[in-house]
Amino acid sequence: MGFNSRLLATVAVILLAISAACSDDDTVMGPKDLSGQYRGTAAGGEHNESASFDLMVAAATTGTVTLVGGEPIAVAGSYTAATRIVTVSGGGFTLMGTIDDTGKLLGTYTHSSNTGYVTGFRHTAADPVTVFCGTYAGDAEGIWNLVLRGASVSGAYVARDGSDGYLSGSISGNNITITDIQDTPDGSAEGTLSGTSMSGTWSAGGYGGTWSANTSC
């Protein structure tokens, strides 16, 4: 291959690389824009709290946290794009979480002497988020909250004894599968979505029971 041919081939490769980069949002120069509206849930602590949150994540973040059965509590704080960390506080609540590439938020909260976990997703008209708050019962009992977006399921739970953690799984059609219950290596659950409510069964270490949740939170 002559010099001119090699030069043309090199230029073609560079142009293809530039074209690919420009067509992929993840490779545009600068950090991925993860700001926007986030909806999710919180559960935790010795008081077995259950709540939902709705945040407008930006450099100056604002929103609300609503305890089940209570009125919305205004919170405000900040979001740092470089670290993807959002922190808000208000009305005795402090919520801090980290956002991943998919627009999923995981974190923790404190409320007075109570602590727990929060999880949510970025909400858009094209990819909406639905929050479900509920309970579980059987060989153990407590709060069982889930958040749905597309095929993804995330959640938070707290047992009556105060142990708490995250839930993670997926939904296909109306069938829900929870494959990861934090701090319960062999824990799993399944259920069915029906309109604004869902219900199913859970199992862990030879124990089990039922769970249910709805969008009234």
KEBA-452918 format. One record per residue (C-alpha): residue number from 1; residue in three letters; chain; x, y, z. Coordinates in pm, 1 decimal. Each point is the difference from the previous one (the first is absolute). Layout:
N
<NUM "ALA" "A" <X Y Z>>;
...
***
This chain:
217
<1 "MET" "A" <0.0 0.0 0.0>>;
<2 "GLY" "A" <141.2 342.6 -99.8>>;
<3 "PHE" "A" <32.3 300.4 228.4>>;
<4 "ASN" "A" <-309.1 172.9 -137.5>>;
<5 "SER" "A" <-207.5 -316.4 37.1>>;
<6 "ARG" "A" <113.3 -47.3 359.9>>;
<7 "LEU" "A" <-78.1 365.6 73.2>>;
<8 "LEU" "A" <-348.9 -27.3 -144.5>>;
<9 "ALA" "A" <-63.5 -320.4 196.3>>;
<10 "THR" "A" <113.6 165.6 323.3>>;
<11 "VAL" "A" <-222.9 302.2 -60.8>>;
<12 "ALA" "A" <-295.9 -231.7 -65.8>>;
<13 "VAL" "A" <55.5 -182.5 329.5>>;
<14 "ILE" "A" <20.5 329.7 191.2>>;
<15 "LEU" "A" <-319.7 129.0 -162.7>>;
<16 "LEU" "A" <-181.6 -322.0 86.8>>;
<17 "ALA" "A" <113.2 26.4 363.2>>;
<18 "ILE" "A" <-115.8 361.8 20.9>>;
<19 "SER" "A" <-334.6 -91.5 -154.5>>;
<20 "ALA" "A" <-51.9 -283.6 249.1>>;
<21 "ALA" "A" <89.2 223.9 292.7>>;
<22 "CYS" "A" <-241.0 269.7 -111.0>>;
<23 "SER" "A" <-283.2 -250.7 -37.9>>;
<24 "ASP" "A" <42.1 -143.9 352.0>>;
<25 "ASP" "A" <-117.9 217.5 290.8>>;
<26 "ASP" "A" <229.8 -186.6 239.1>>;
<27 "THR" "A" <311.9 106.4 -190.5>>;
<28 "VAL" "A" <-76.2 367.8 -46.0>>;
<29 "MET" "A" <268.2 211.3 165.5>>;
<30 "GLY" "A" <-72.5 75.4 365.6>>;
<31 "PRO" "A" <-194.7 -195.0 265.8>>;
<32 "LYS" "A" <-329.6 -164.7 -90.9>>;
<33 "ASP" "A" <-295.2 222.2 90.1>>;
<34 "LEU" "A" <-188.8 -184.1 274.3>>;
<35 "SER" "A" <-195.7 297.4 129.9>>;
<36 "GLY" "A" <-379.5 2.3 -14.0>>;
<37 "GLN" "A" <-299.1 -126.2 195.5>>;
<38 "TYR" "A" <52.3 -301.6 227.3>>;
<39 "ARG" "A" <-273.6 -197.7 171.6>>;
<40 "GLY" "A" <56.6 -268.1 257.9>>;
<41 "THR" "A" <-57.9 -143.4 342.7>>;
<42 "ALA" "A" <154.2 -23.7 346.0>>;
<43 "ALA" "A" <-29.9 -256.6 277.1>>;
<44 "GLY" "A" <192.2 -69.8 315.0>>;
<45 "GLY" "A" <83.4 7.4 359.7>>;
<46 "GLU" "A" <-138.4 -96.4 332.9>>;
<47 "HIS" "A" <-313.8 206.7 -62.8>>;
<48 "ASN" "A" <-80.6 -192.2 -320.5>>;
<49 "GLU" "A" <-38.0 314.3 -206.3>>;
<50 "SER" "A" <-138.5 -10.1 -352.8>>;
<51 "ALA" "A" <17.1 295.2 -238.0>>;
<52 "SER" "A" <15.3 116.8 -358.5>>;
<53 "PHE" "A" <205.4 282.4 -148.7>>;
<54 "ASP" "A" <-17.9 221.8 -307.1>>;
<55 "LEU" "A" <310.0 204.4 -79.1>>;
<56 "MET" "A" <100.9 237.3 -277.9>>;
<57 "VAL" "A" <371.2 -79.2 -9.9>>;
<58 "ALA" "A" <218.3 289.9 -113.2>>;
<59 "ALA" "A" <283.5 212.2 136.7>>;
<60 "ALA" "A" <-264.4 139.8 234.9>>;
<61 "THR" "A" <-219.8 -302.2 74.1>>;
<62 "THR" "A" <-352.3 36.4 139.7>>;
<63 "GLY" "A" <-287.9 -237.2 67.3>>;
<64 "THR" "A" <-210.5 -175.5 258.8>>;
<65 "VAL" "A" <11.7 -303.3 228.1>>;
<66 "THR" "A" <-336.2 -140.6 107.5>>;
<67 "LEU" "A" <-46.1 -244.8 285.2>>;
<68 "VAL" "A" <-282.6 -245.9 -63.1>>;
<69 "GLY" "A" <-311.1 158.3 146.9>>;
<70 "GLY" "A" <171.5 337.8 37.6>>;
<71 "GLU" "A" <33.2 330.0 -183.1>>;
<72 "PRO" "A" <284.0 77.7 -245.3>>;
<73 "ILE" "A" <312.3 140.4 167.0>>;
<74 "ALA" "A" <200.8 251.0 -203.0>>;
<75 "VAL" "A" <369.5 -79.3 -39.9>>;
<76 "ALA" "A" <281.4 178.3 -179.1>>;
<77 "GLY" "A" <367.8 -54.5 -65.6>>;
<78 "SER" "A" <246.6 -55.6 -279.2>>;
<79 "TYR" "A" <120.2 -235.8 -270.7>>;
<80 "THR" "A" <365.4 -31.3 -100.2>>;
<81 "ALA" "A" <29.6 -128.7 -356.1>>;
<82 "ALA" "A" <364.5 -103.1 39.7>>;
<83 "THR" "A" <-74.9 -239.5 285.8>>;
<84 "ARG" "A" <-367.1 -65.6 -88.5>>;
<85 "ILE" "A" <-94.2 57.3 362.6>>;
<86 "VAL" "A" <-326.3 171.1 94.4>>;
<87 "THR" "A" <-67.5 121.5 354.2>>;
<88 "VAL" "A" <-317.7 164.5 130.6>>;
<89 "SER" "A" <-139.1 82.1 342.1>>;
<90 "GLY" "A" <-304.4 154.3 162.7>>;
<91 "GLY" "A" <-261.5 -68.8 264.5>>;
<92 "GLY" "A" <237.9 -222.6 194.5>>;
<93 "PHE" "A" <88.3 -208.0 -308.0>>;
<94 "THR" "A" <343.4 -31.0 -159.0>>;
<95 "LEU" "A" <17.9 -210.3 -316.4>>;
<96 "MET" "A" <320.4 -78.8 -187.9>>;
<97 "GLY" "A" <40.3 -222.1 -304.6>>;
<98 "THR" "A" <215.6 -76.5 -301.3>>;
<99 "ILE" "A" <-134.3 -22.2 -356.0>>;
<100 "ASP" "A" <134.5 -259.6 -246.2>>;
<101 "ASP" "A" <16.7 11.1 -381.0>>;
<102 "THR" "A" <-353.7 -136.4 -33.7>>;
<103 "GLY" "A" <-154.8 274.9 211.0>>;
<104 "LYS" "A" <-46.6 -221.6 305.1>>;
<105 "LEU" "A" <43.5 163.8 341.0>>;
<106 "LEU" "A" <111.9 -198.0 304.0>>;
<107 "GLY" "A" <72.4 148.1 339.1>>;
<108 "THR" "A" <-93.2 42.4 363.3>>;
<109 "TYR" "A" <-198.2 240.1 214.1>>;
<110 "THR" "A" <-28.8 116.1 358.4>>;
<111 "HIS" "A" <-311.5 133.0 169.3>>;
<112 "SER" "A" <38.5 100.8 361.7>>;
<113 "SER" "A" <162.5 -311.8 151.7>>;
<114 "ASN" "A" <-121.8 -225.7 -279.1>>;
<115 "THR" "A" <212.1 -120.5 -292.6>>;
<116 "GLY" "A" <-82.1 -196.8 -312.0>>;
<117 "TYR" "A" <43.9 -51.3 -373.0>>;
<118 "VAL" "A" <-124.8 189.3 -305.4>>;
<119 "THR" "A" <-24.4 -103.4 -362.7>>;
<120 "GLY" "A" <-153.0 149.2 -312.3>>;
<121 "PHE" "A" <30.1 65.6 -372.1>>;
<122 "ARG" "A" <7.4 301.1 -227.9>>;
<123 "HIS" "A" <-353.7 67.3 -118.9>>;
<124 "THR" "A" <-83.7 118.7 -352.8>>;
<125 "ALA" "A" <-314.7 0.7 -211.0>>;
<126 "ALA" "A" <153.7 -265.5 -224.1>>;
<127 "ASP" "A" <129.7 -211.3 290.2>>;
<128 "PRO" "A" <-232.8 59.9 297.9>>;
<129 "VAL" "A" <57.4 -113.7 357.7>>;
<130 "THR" "A" <-267.1 -147.5 226.8>>;
<131 "VAL" "A" <45.3 -25.1 377.4>>;
<132 "PHE" "A" <-170.8 -270.3 207.4>>;
<133 "CYS" "A" <-5.4 -7.6 380.0>>;
<134 "GLY" "A" <-104.8 -308.4 192.6>>;
<135 "THR" "A" <72.9 -263.8 259.5>>;
<136 "TYR" "A" <105.3 -362.2 31.3>>;
<137 "ALA" "A" <-107.6 -265.6 250.8>>;
<138 "GLY" "A" <44.8 -365.1 90.8>>;
<139 "ASP" "A" <303.5 -133.9 183.2>>;
<140 "ALA" "A" <120.8 362.7 8.1>>;
<141 "GLU" "A" <-180.7 327.1 -58.7>>;
<142 "GLY" "A" <65.9 362.6 -78.2>>;
<143 "ILE" "A" <-0.4 263.4 -275.2>>;
<144 "TRP" "A" <40.1 -102.8 -366.1>>;
<145 "ASN" "A" <27.2 282.9 -256.4>>;
<146 "LEU" "A" <74.2 -29.8 -371.2>>;
<147 "VAL" "A" <71.1 238.1 -288.8>>;
<148 "LEU" "A" <-63.0 -96.9 -364.0>>;
<149 "ARG" "A" <145.3 148.2 -317.6>>;
<150 "GLY" "A" <-17.3 -195.4 -322.3>>;
<151 "ALA" "A" <119.6 -353.3 73.8>>;
<152 "SER" "A" <194.3 106.8 310.0>>;
<153 "VAL" "A" <-108.9 -43.0 362.2>>;
<154 "SER" "A" <172.6 151.4 300.2>>;
<155 "GLY" "A" <-118.0 28.7 357.1>>;
<156 "ALA" "A" <63.3 35.8 369.8>>;
<157 "TYR" "A" <-123.2 -203.7 295.3>>;
<158 "VAL" "A" <14.0 6.3 377.9>>;
<159 "ALA" "A" <-88.3 -282.7 239.1>>;
<160 "ARG" "A" <-177.8 53.1 330.6>>;
<161 "ASP" "A" <327.9 -75.7 176.1>>;
<162 "GLY" "A" <158.7 299.1 -173.8>>;
<163 "SER" "A" <212.2 -184.4 -260.2>>;
<164 "ASP" "A" <-29.3 163.1 -341.1>>;
<165 "GLY" "A" <149.7 13.7 -348.2>>;
<166 "TYR" "A" <-55.9 12.1 -374.3>>;
<167 "LEU" "A" <-212.3 -214.1 -230.8>>;
<168 "SER" "A" <90.9 -55.7 -365.4>>;
<169 "GLY" "A" <-162.9 -182.3 -287.3>>;
<170 "SER" "A" <-195.0 31.2 -324.0>>;
<171 "ILE" "A" <-347.6 -7.7 -149.6>>;
<172 "SER" "A" <-112.4 -177.1 -317.0>>;
<173 "GLY" "A" <-355.8 70.6 -101.2>>;
<174 "ASN" "A" <-176.6 -4.5 336.6>>;
<175 "ASN" "A" <237.0 -251.2 159.3>>;
<176 "ILE" "A" <239.3 136.4 263.4>>;
<177 "THR" "A" <317.5 -181.3 103.1>>;
<178 "ILE" "A" <217.2 114.1 292.6>>;
<179 "THR" "A" <338.7 -167.9 -24.6>>;
<180 "ASP" "A" <193.8 194.4 263.3>>;
<181 "ILE" "A" <-102.7 82.5 355.9>>;
<182 "GLN" "A" <287.4 177.7 175.3>>;
<183 "ASP" "A" <153.6 -188.2 294.2>>;
<184 "THR" "A" <-203.5 -308.9 -95.1>>;
<185 "PRO" "A" <224.8 -200.0 -237.3>>;
<186 "ASP" "A" <-264.8 -258.1 -87.8>>;
<187 "GLY" "A" <-296.6 238.1 14.7>>;
<188 "SER" "A" <-233.8 43.4 -295.8>>;
<189 "ALA" "A" <-356.2 95.8 -80.2>>;
<190 "GLU" "A" <-249.8 -6.0 -280.6>>;
<191 "GLY" "A" <-330.6 168.1 -65.2>>;
<192 "THR" "A" <-253.6 140.8 -242.0>>;
<193 "LEU" "A" <-81.9 358.4 -96.8>>;
<194 "SER" "A" <-372.2 77.3 -32.7>>;
<195 "GLY" "A" <-80.8 362.5 -77.5>>;
<196 "THR" "A" <111.5 216.2 291.7>>;
<197 "SER" "A" <77.1 -289.9 233.1>>;
<198 "MET" "A" <224.5 -304.4 14.7>>;
<199 "SER" "A" <40.4 -302.1 222.3>>;
<200 "GLY" "A" <198.5 -319.9 26.9>>;
<201 "THR" "A" <209.5 -227.1 216.8>>;
<202 "TRP" "A" <350.1 13.5 147.9>>;
<203 "SER" "A" <240.0 -263.9 132.9>>;
<204 "ALA" "A" <335.0 -5.8 178.3>>;
<205 "GLY" "A" <186.8 -274.2 182.3>>;
<206 "GLY" "A" <-296.2 -230.5 33.0>>;
<207 "TYR" "A" <-229.6 282.0 113.3>>;
<208 "GLY" "A" <-259.7 179.9 -206.0>>;
<209 "GLY" "A" <-320.9 191.4 -26.5>>;
<210 "THR" "A" <-194.2 248.6 -210.3>>;
<211 "TRP" "A" <38.8 363.4 -102.8>>;
<212 "SER" "A" <-218.5 269.2 -157.4>>;
<213 "ALA" "A" <35.1 362.9 -102.6>>;
<214 "ASN" "A" <-189.3 274.9 -181.1>>;
<215 "THR" "A" <46.0 351.2 -137.1>>;
<216 "SER" "A" <-179.8 179.8 283.5>>;
<217 "CYS" "A" <327.5 112.7 161.8>>;
***
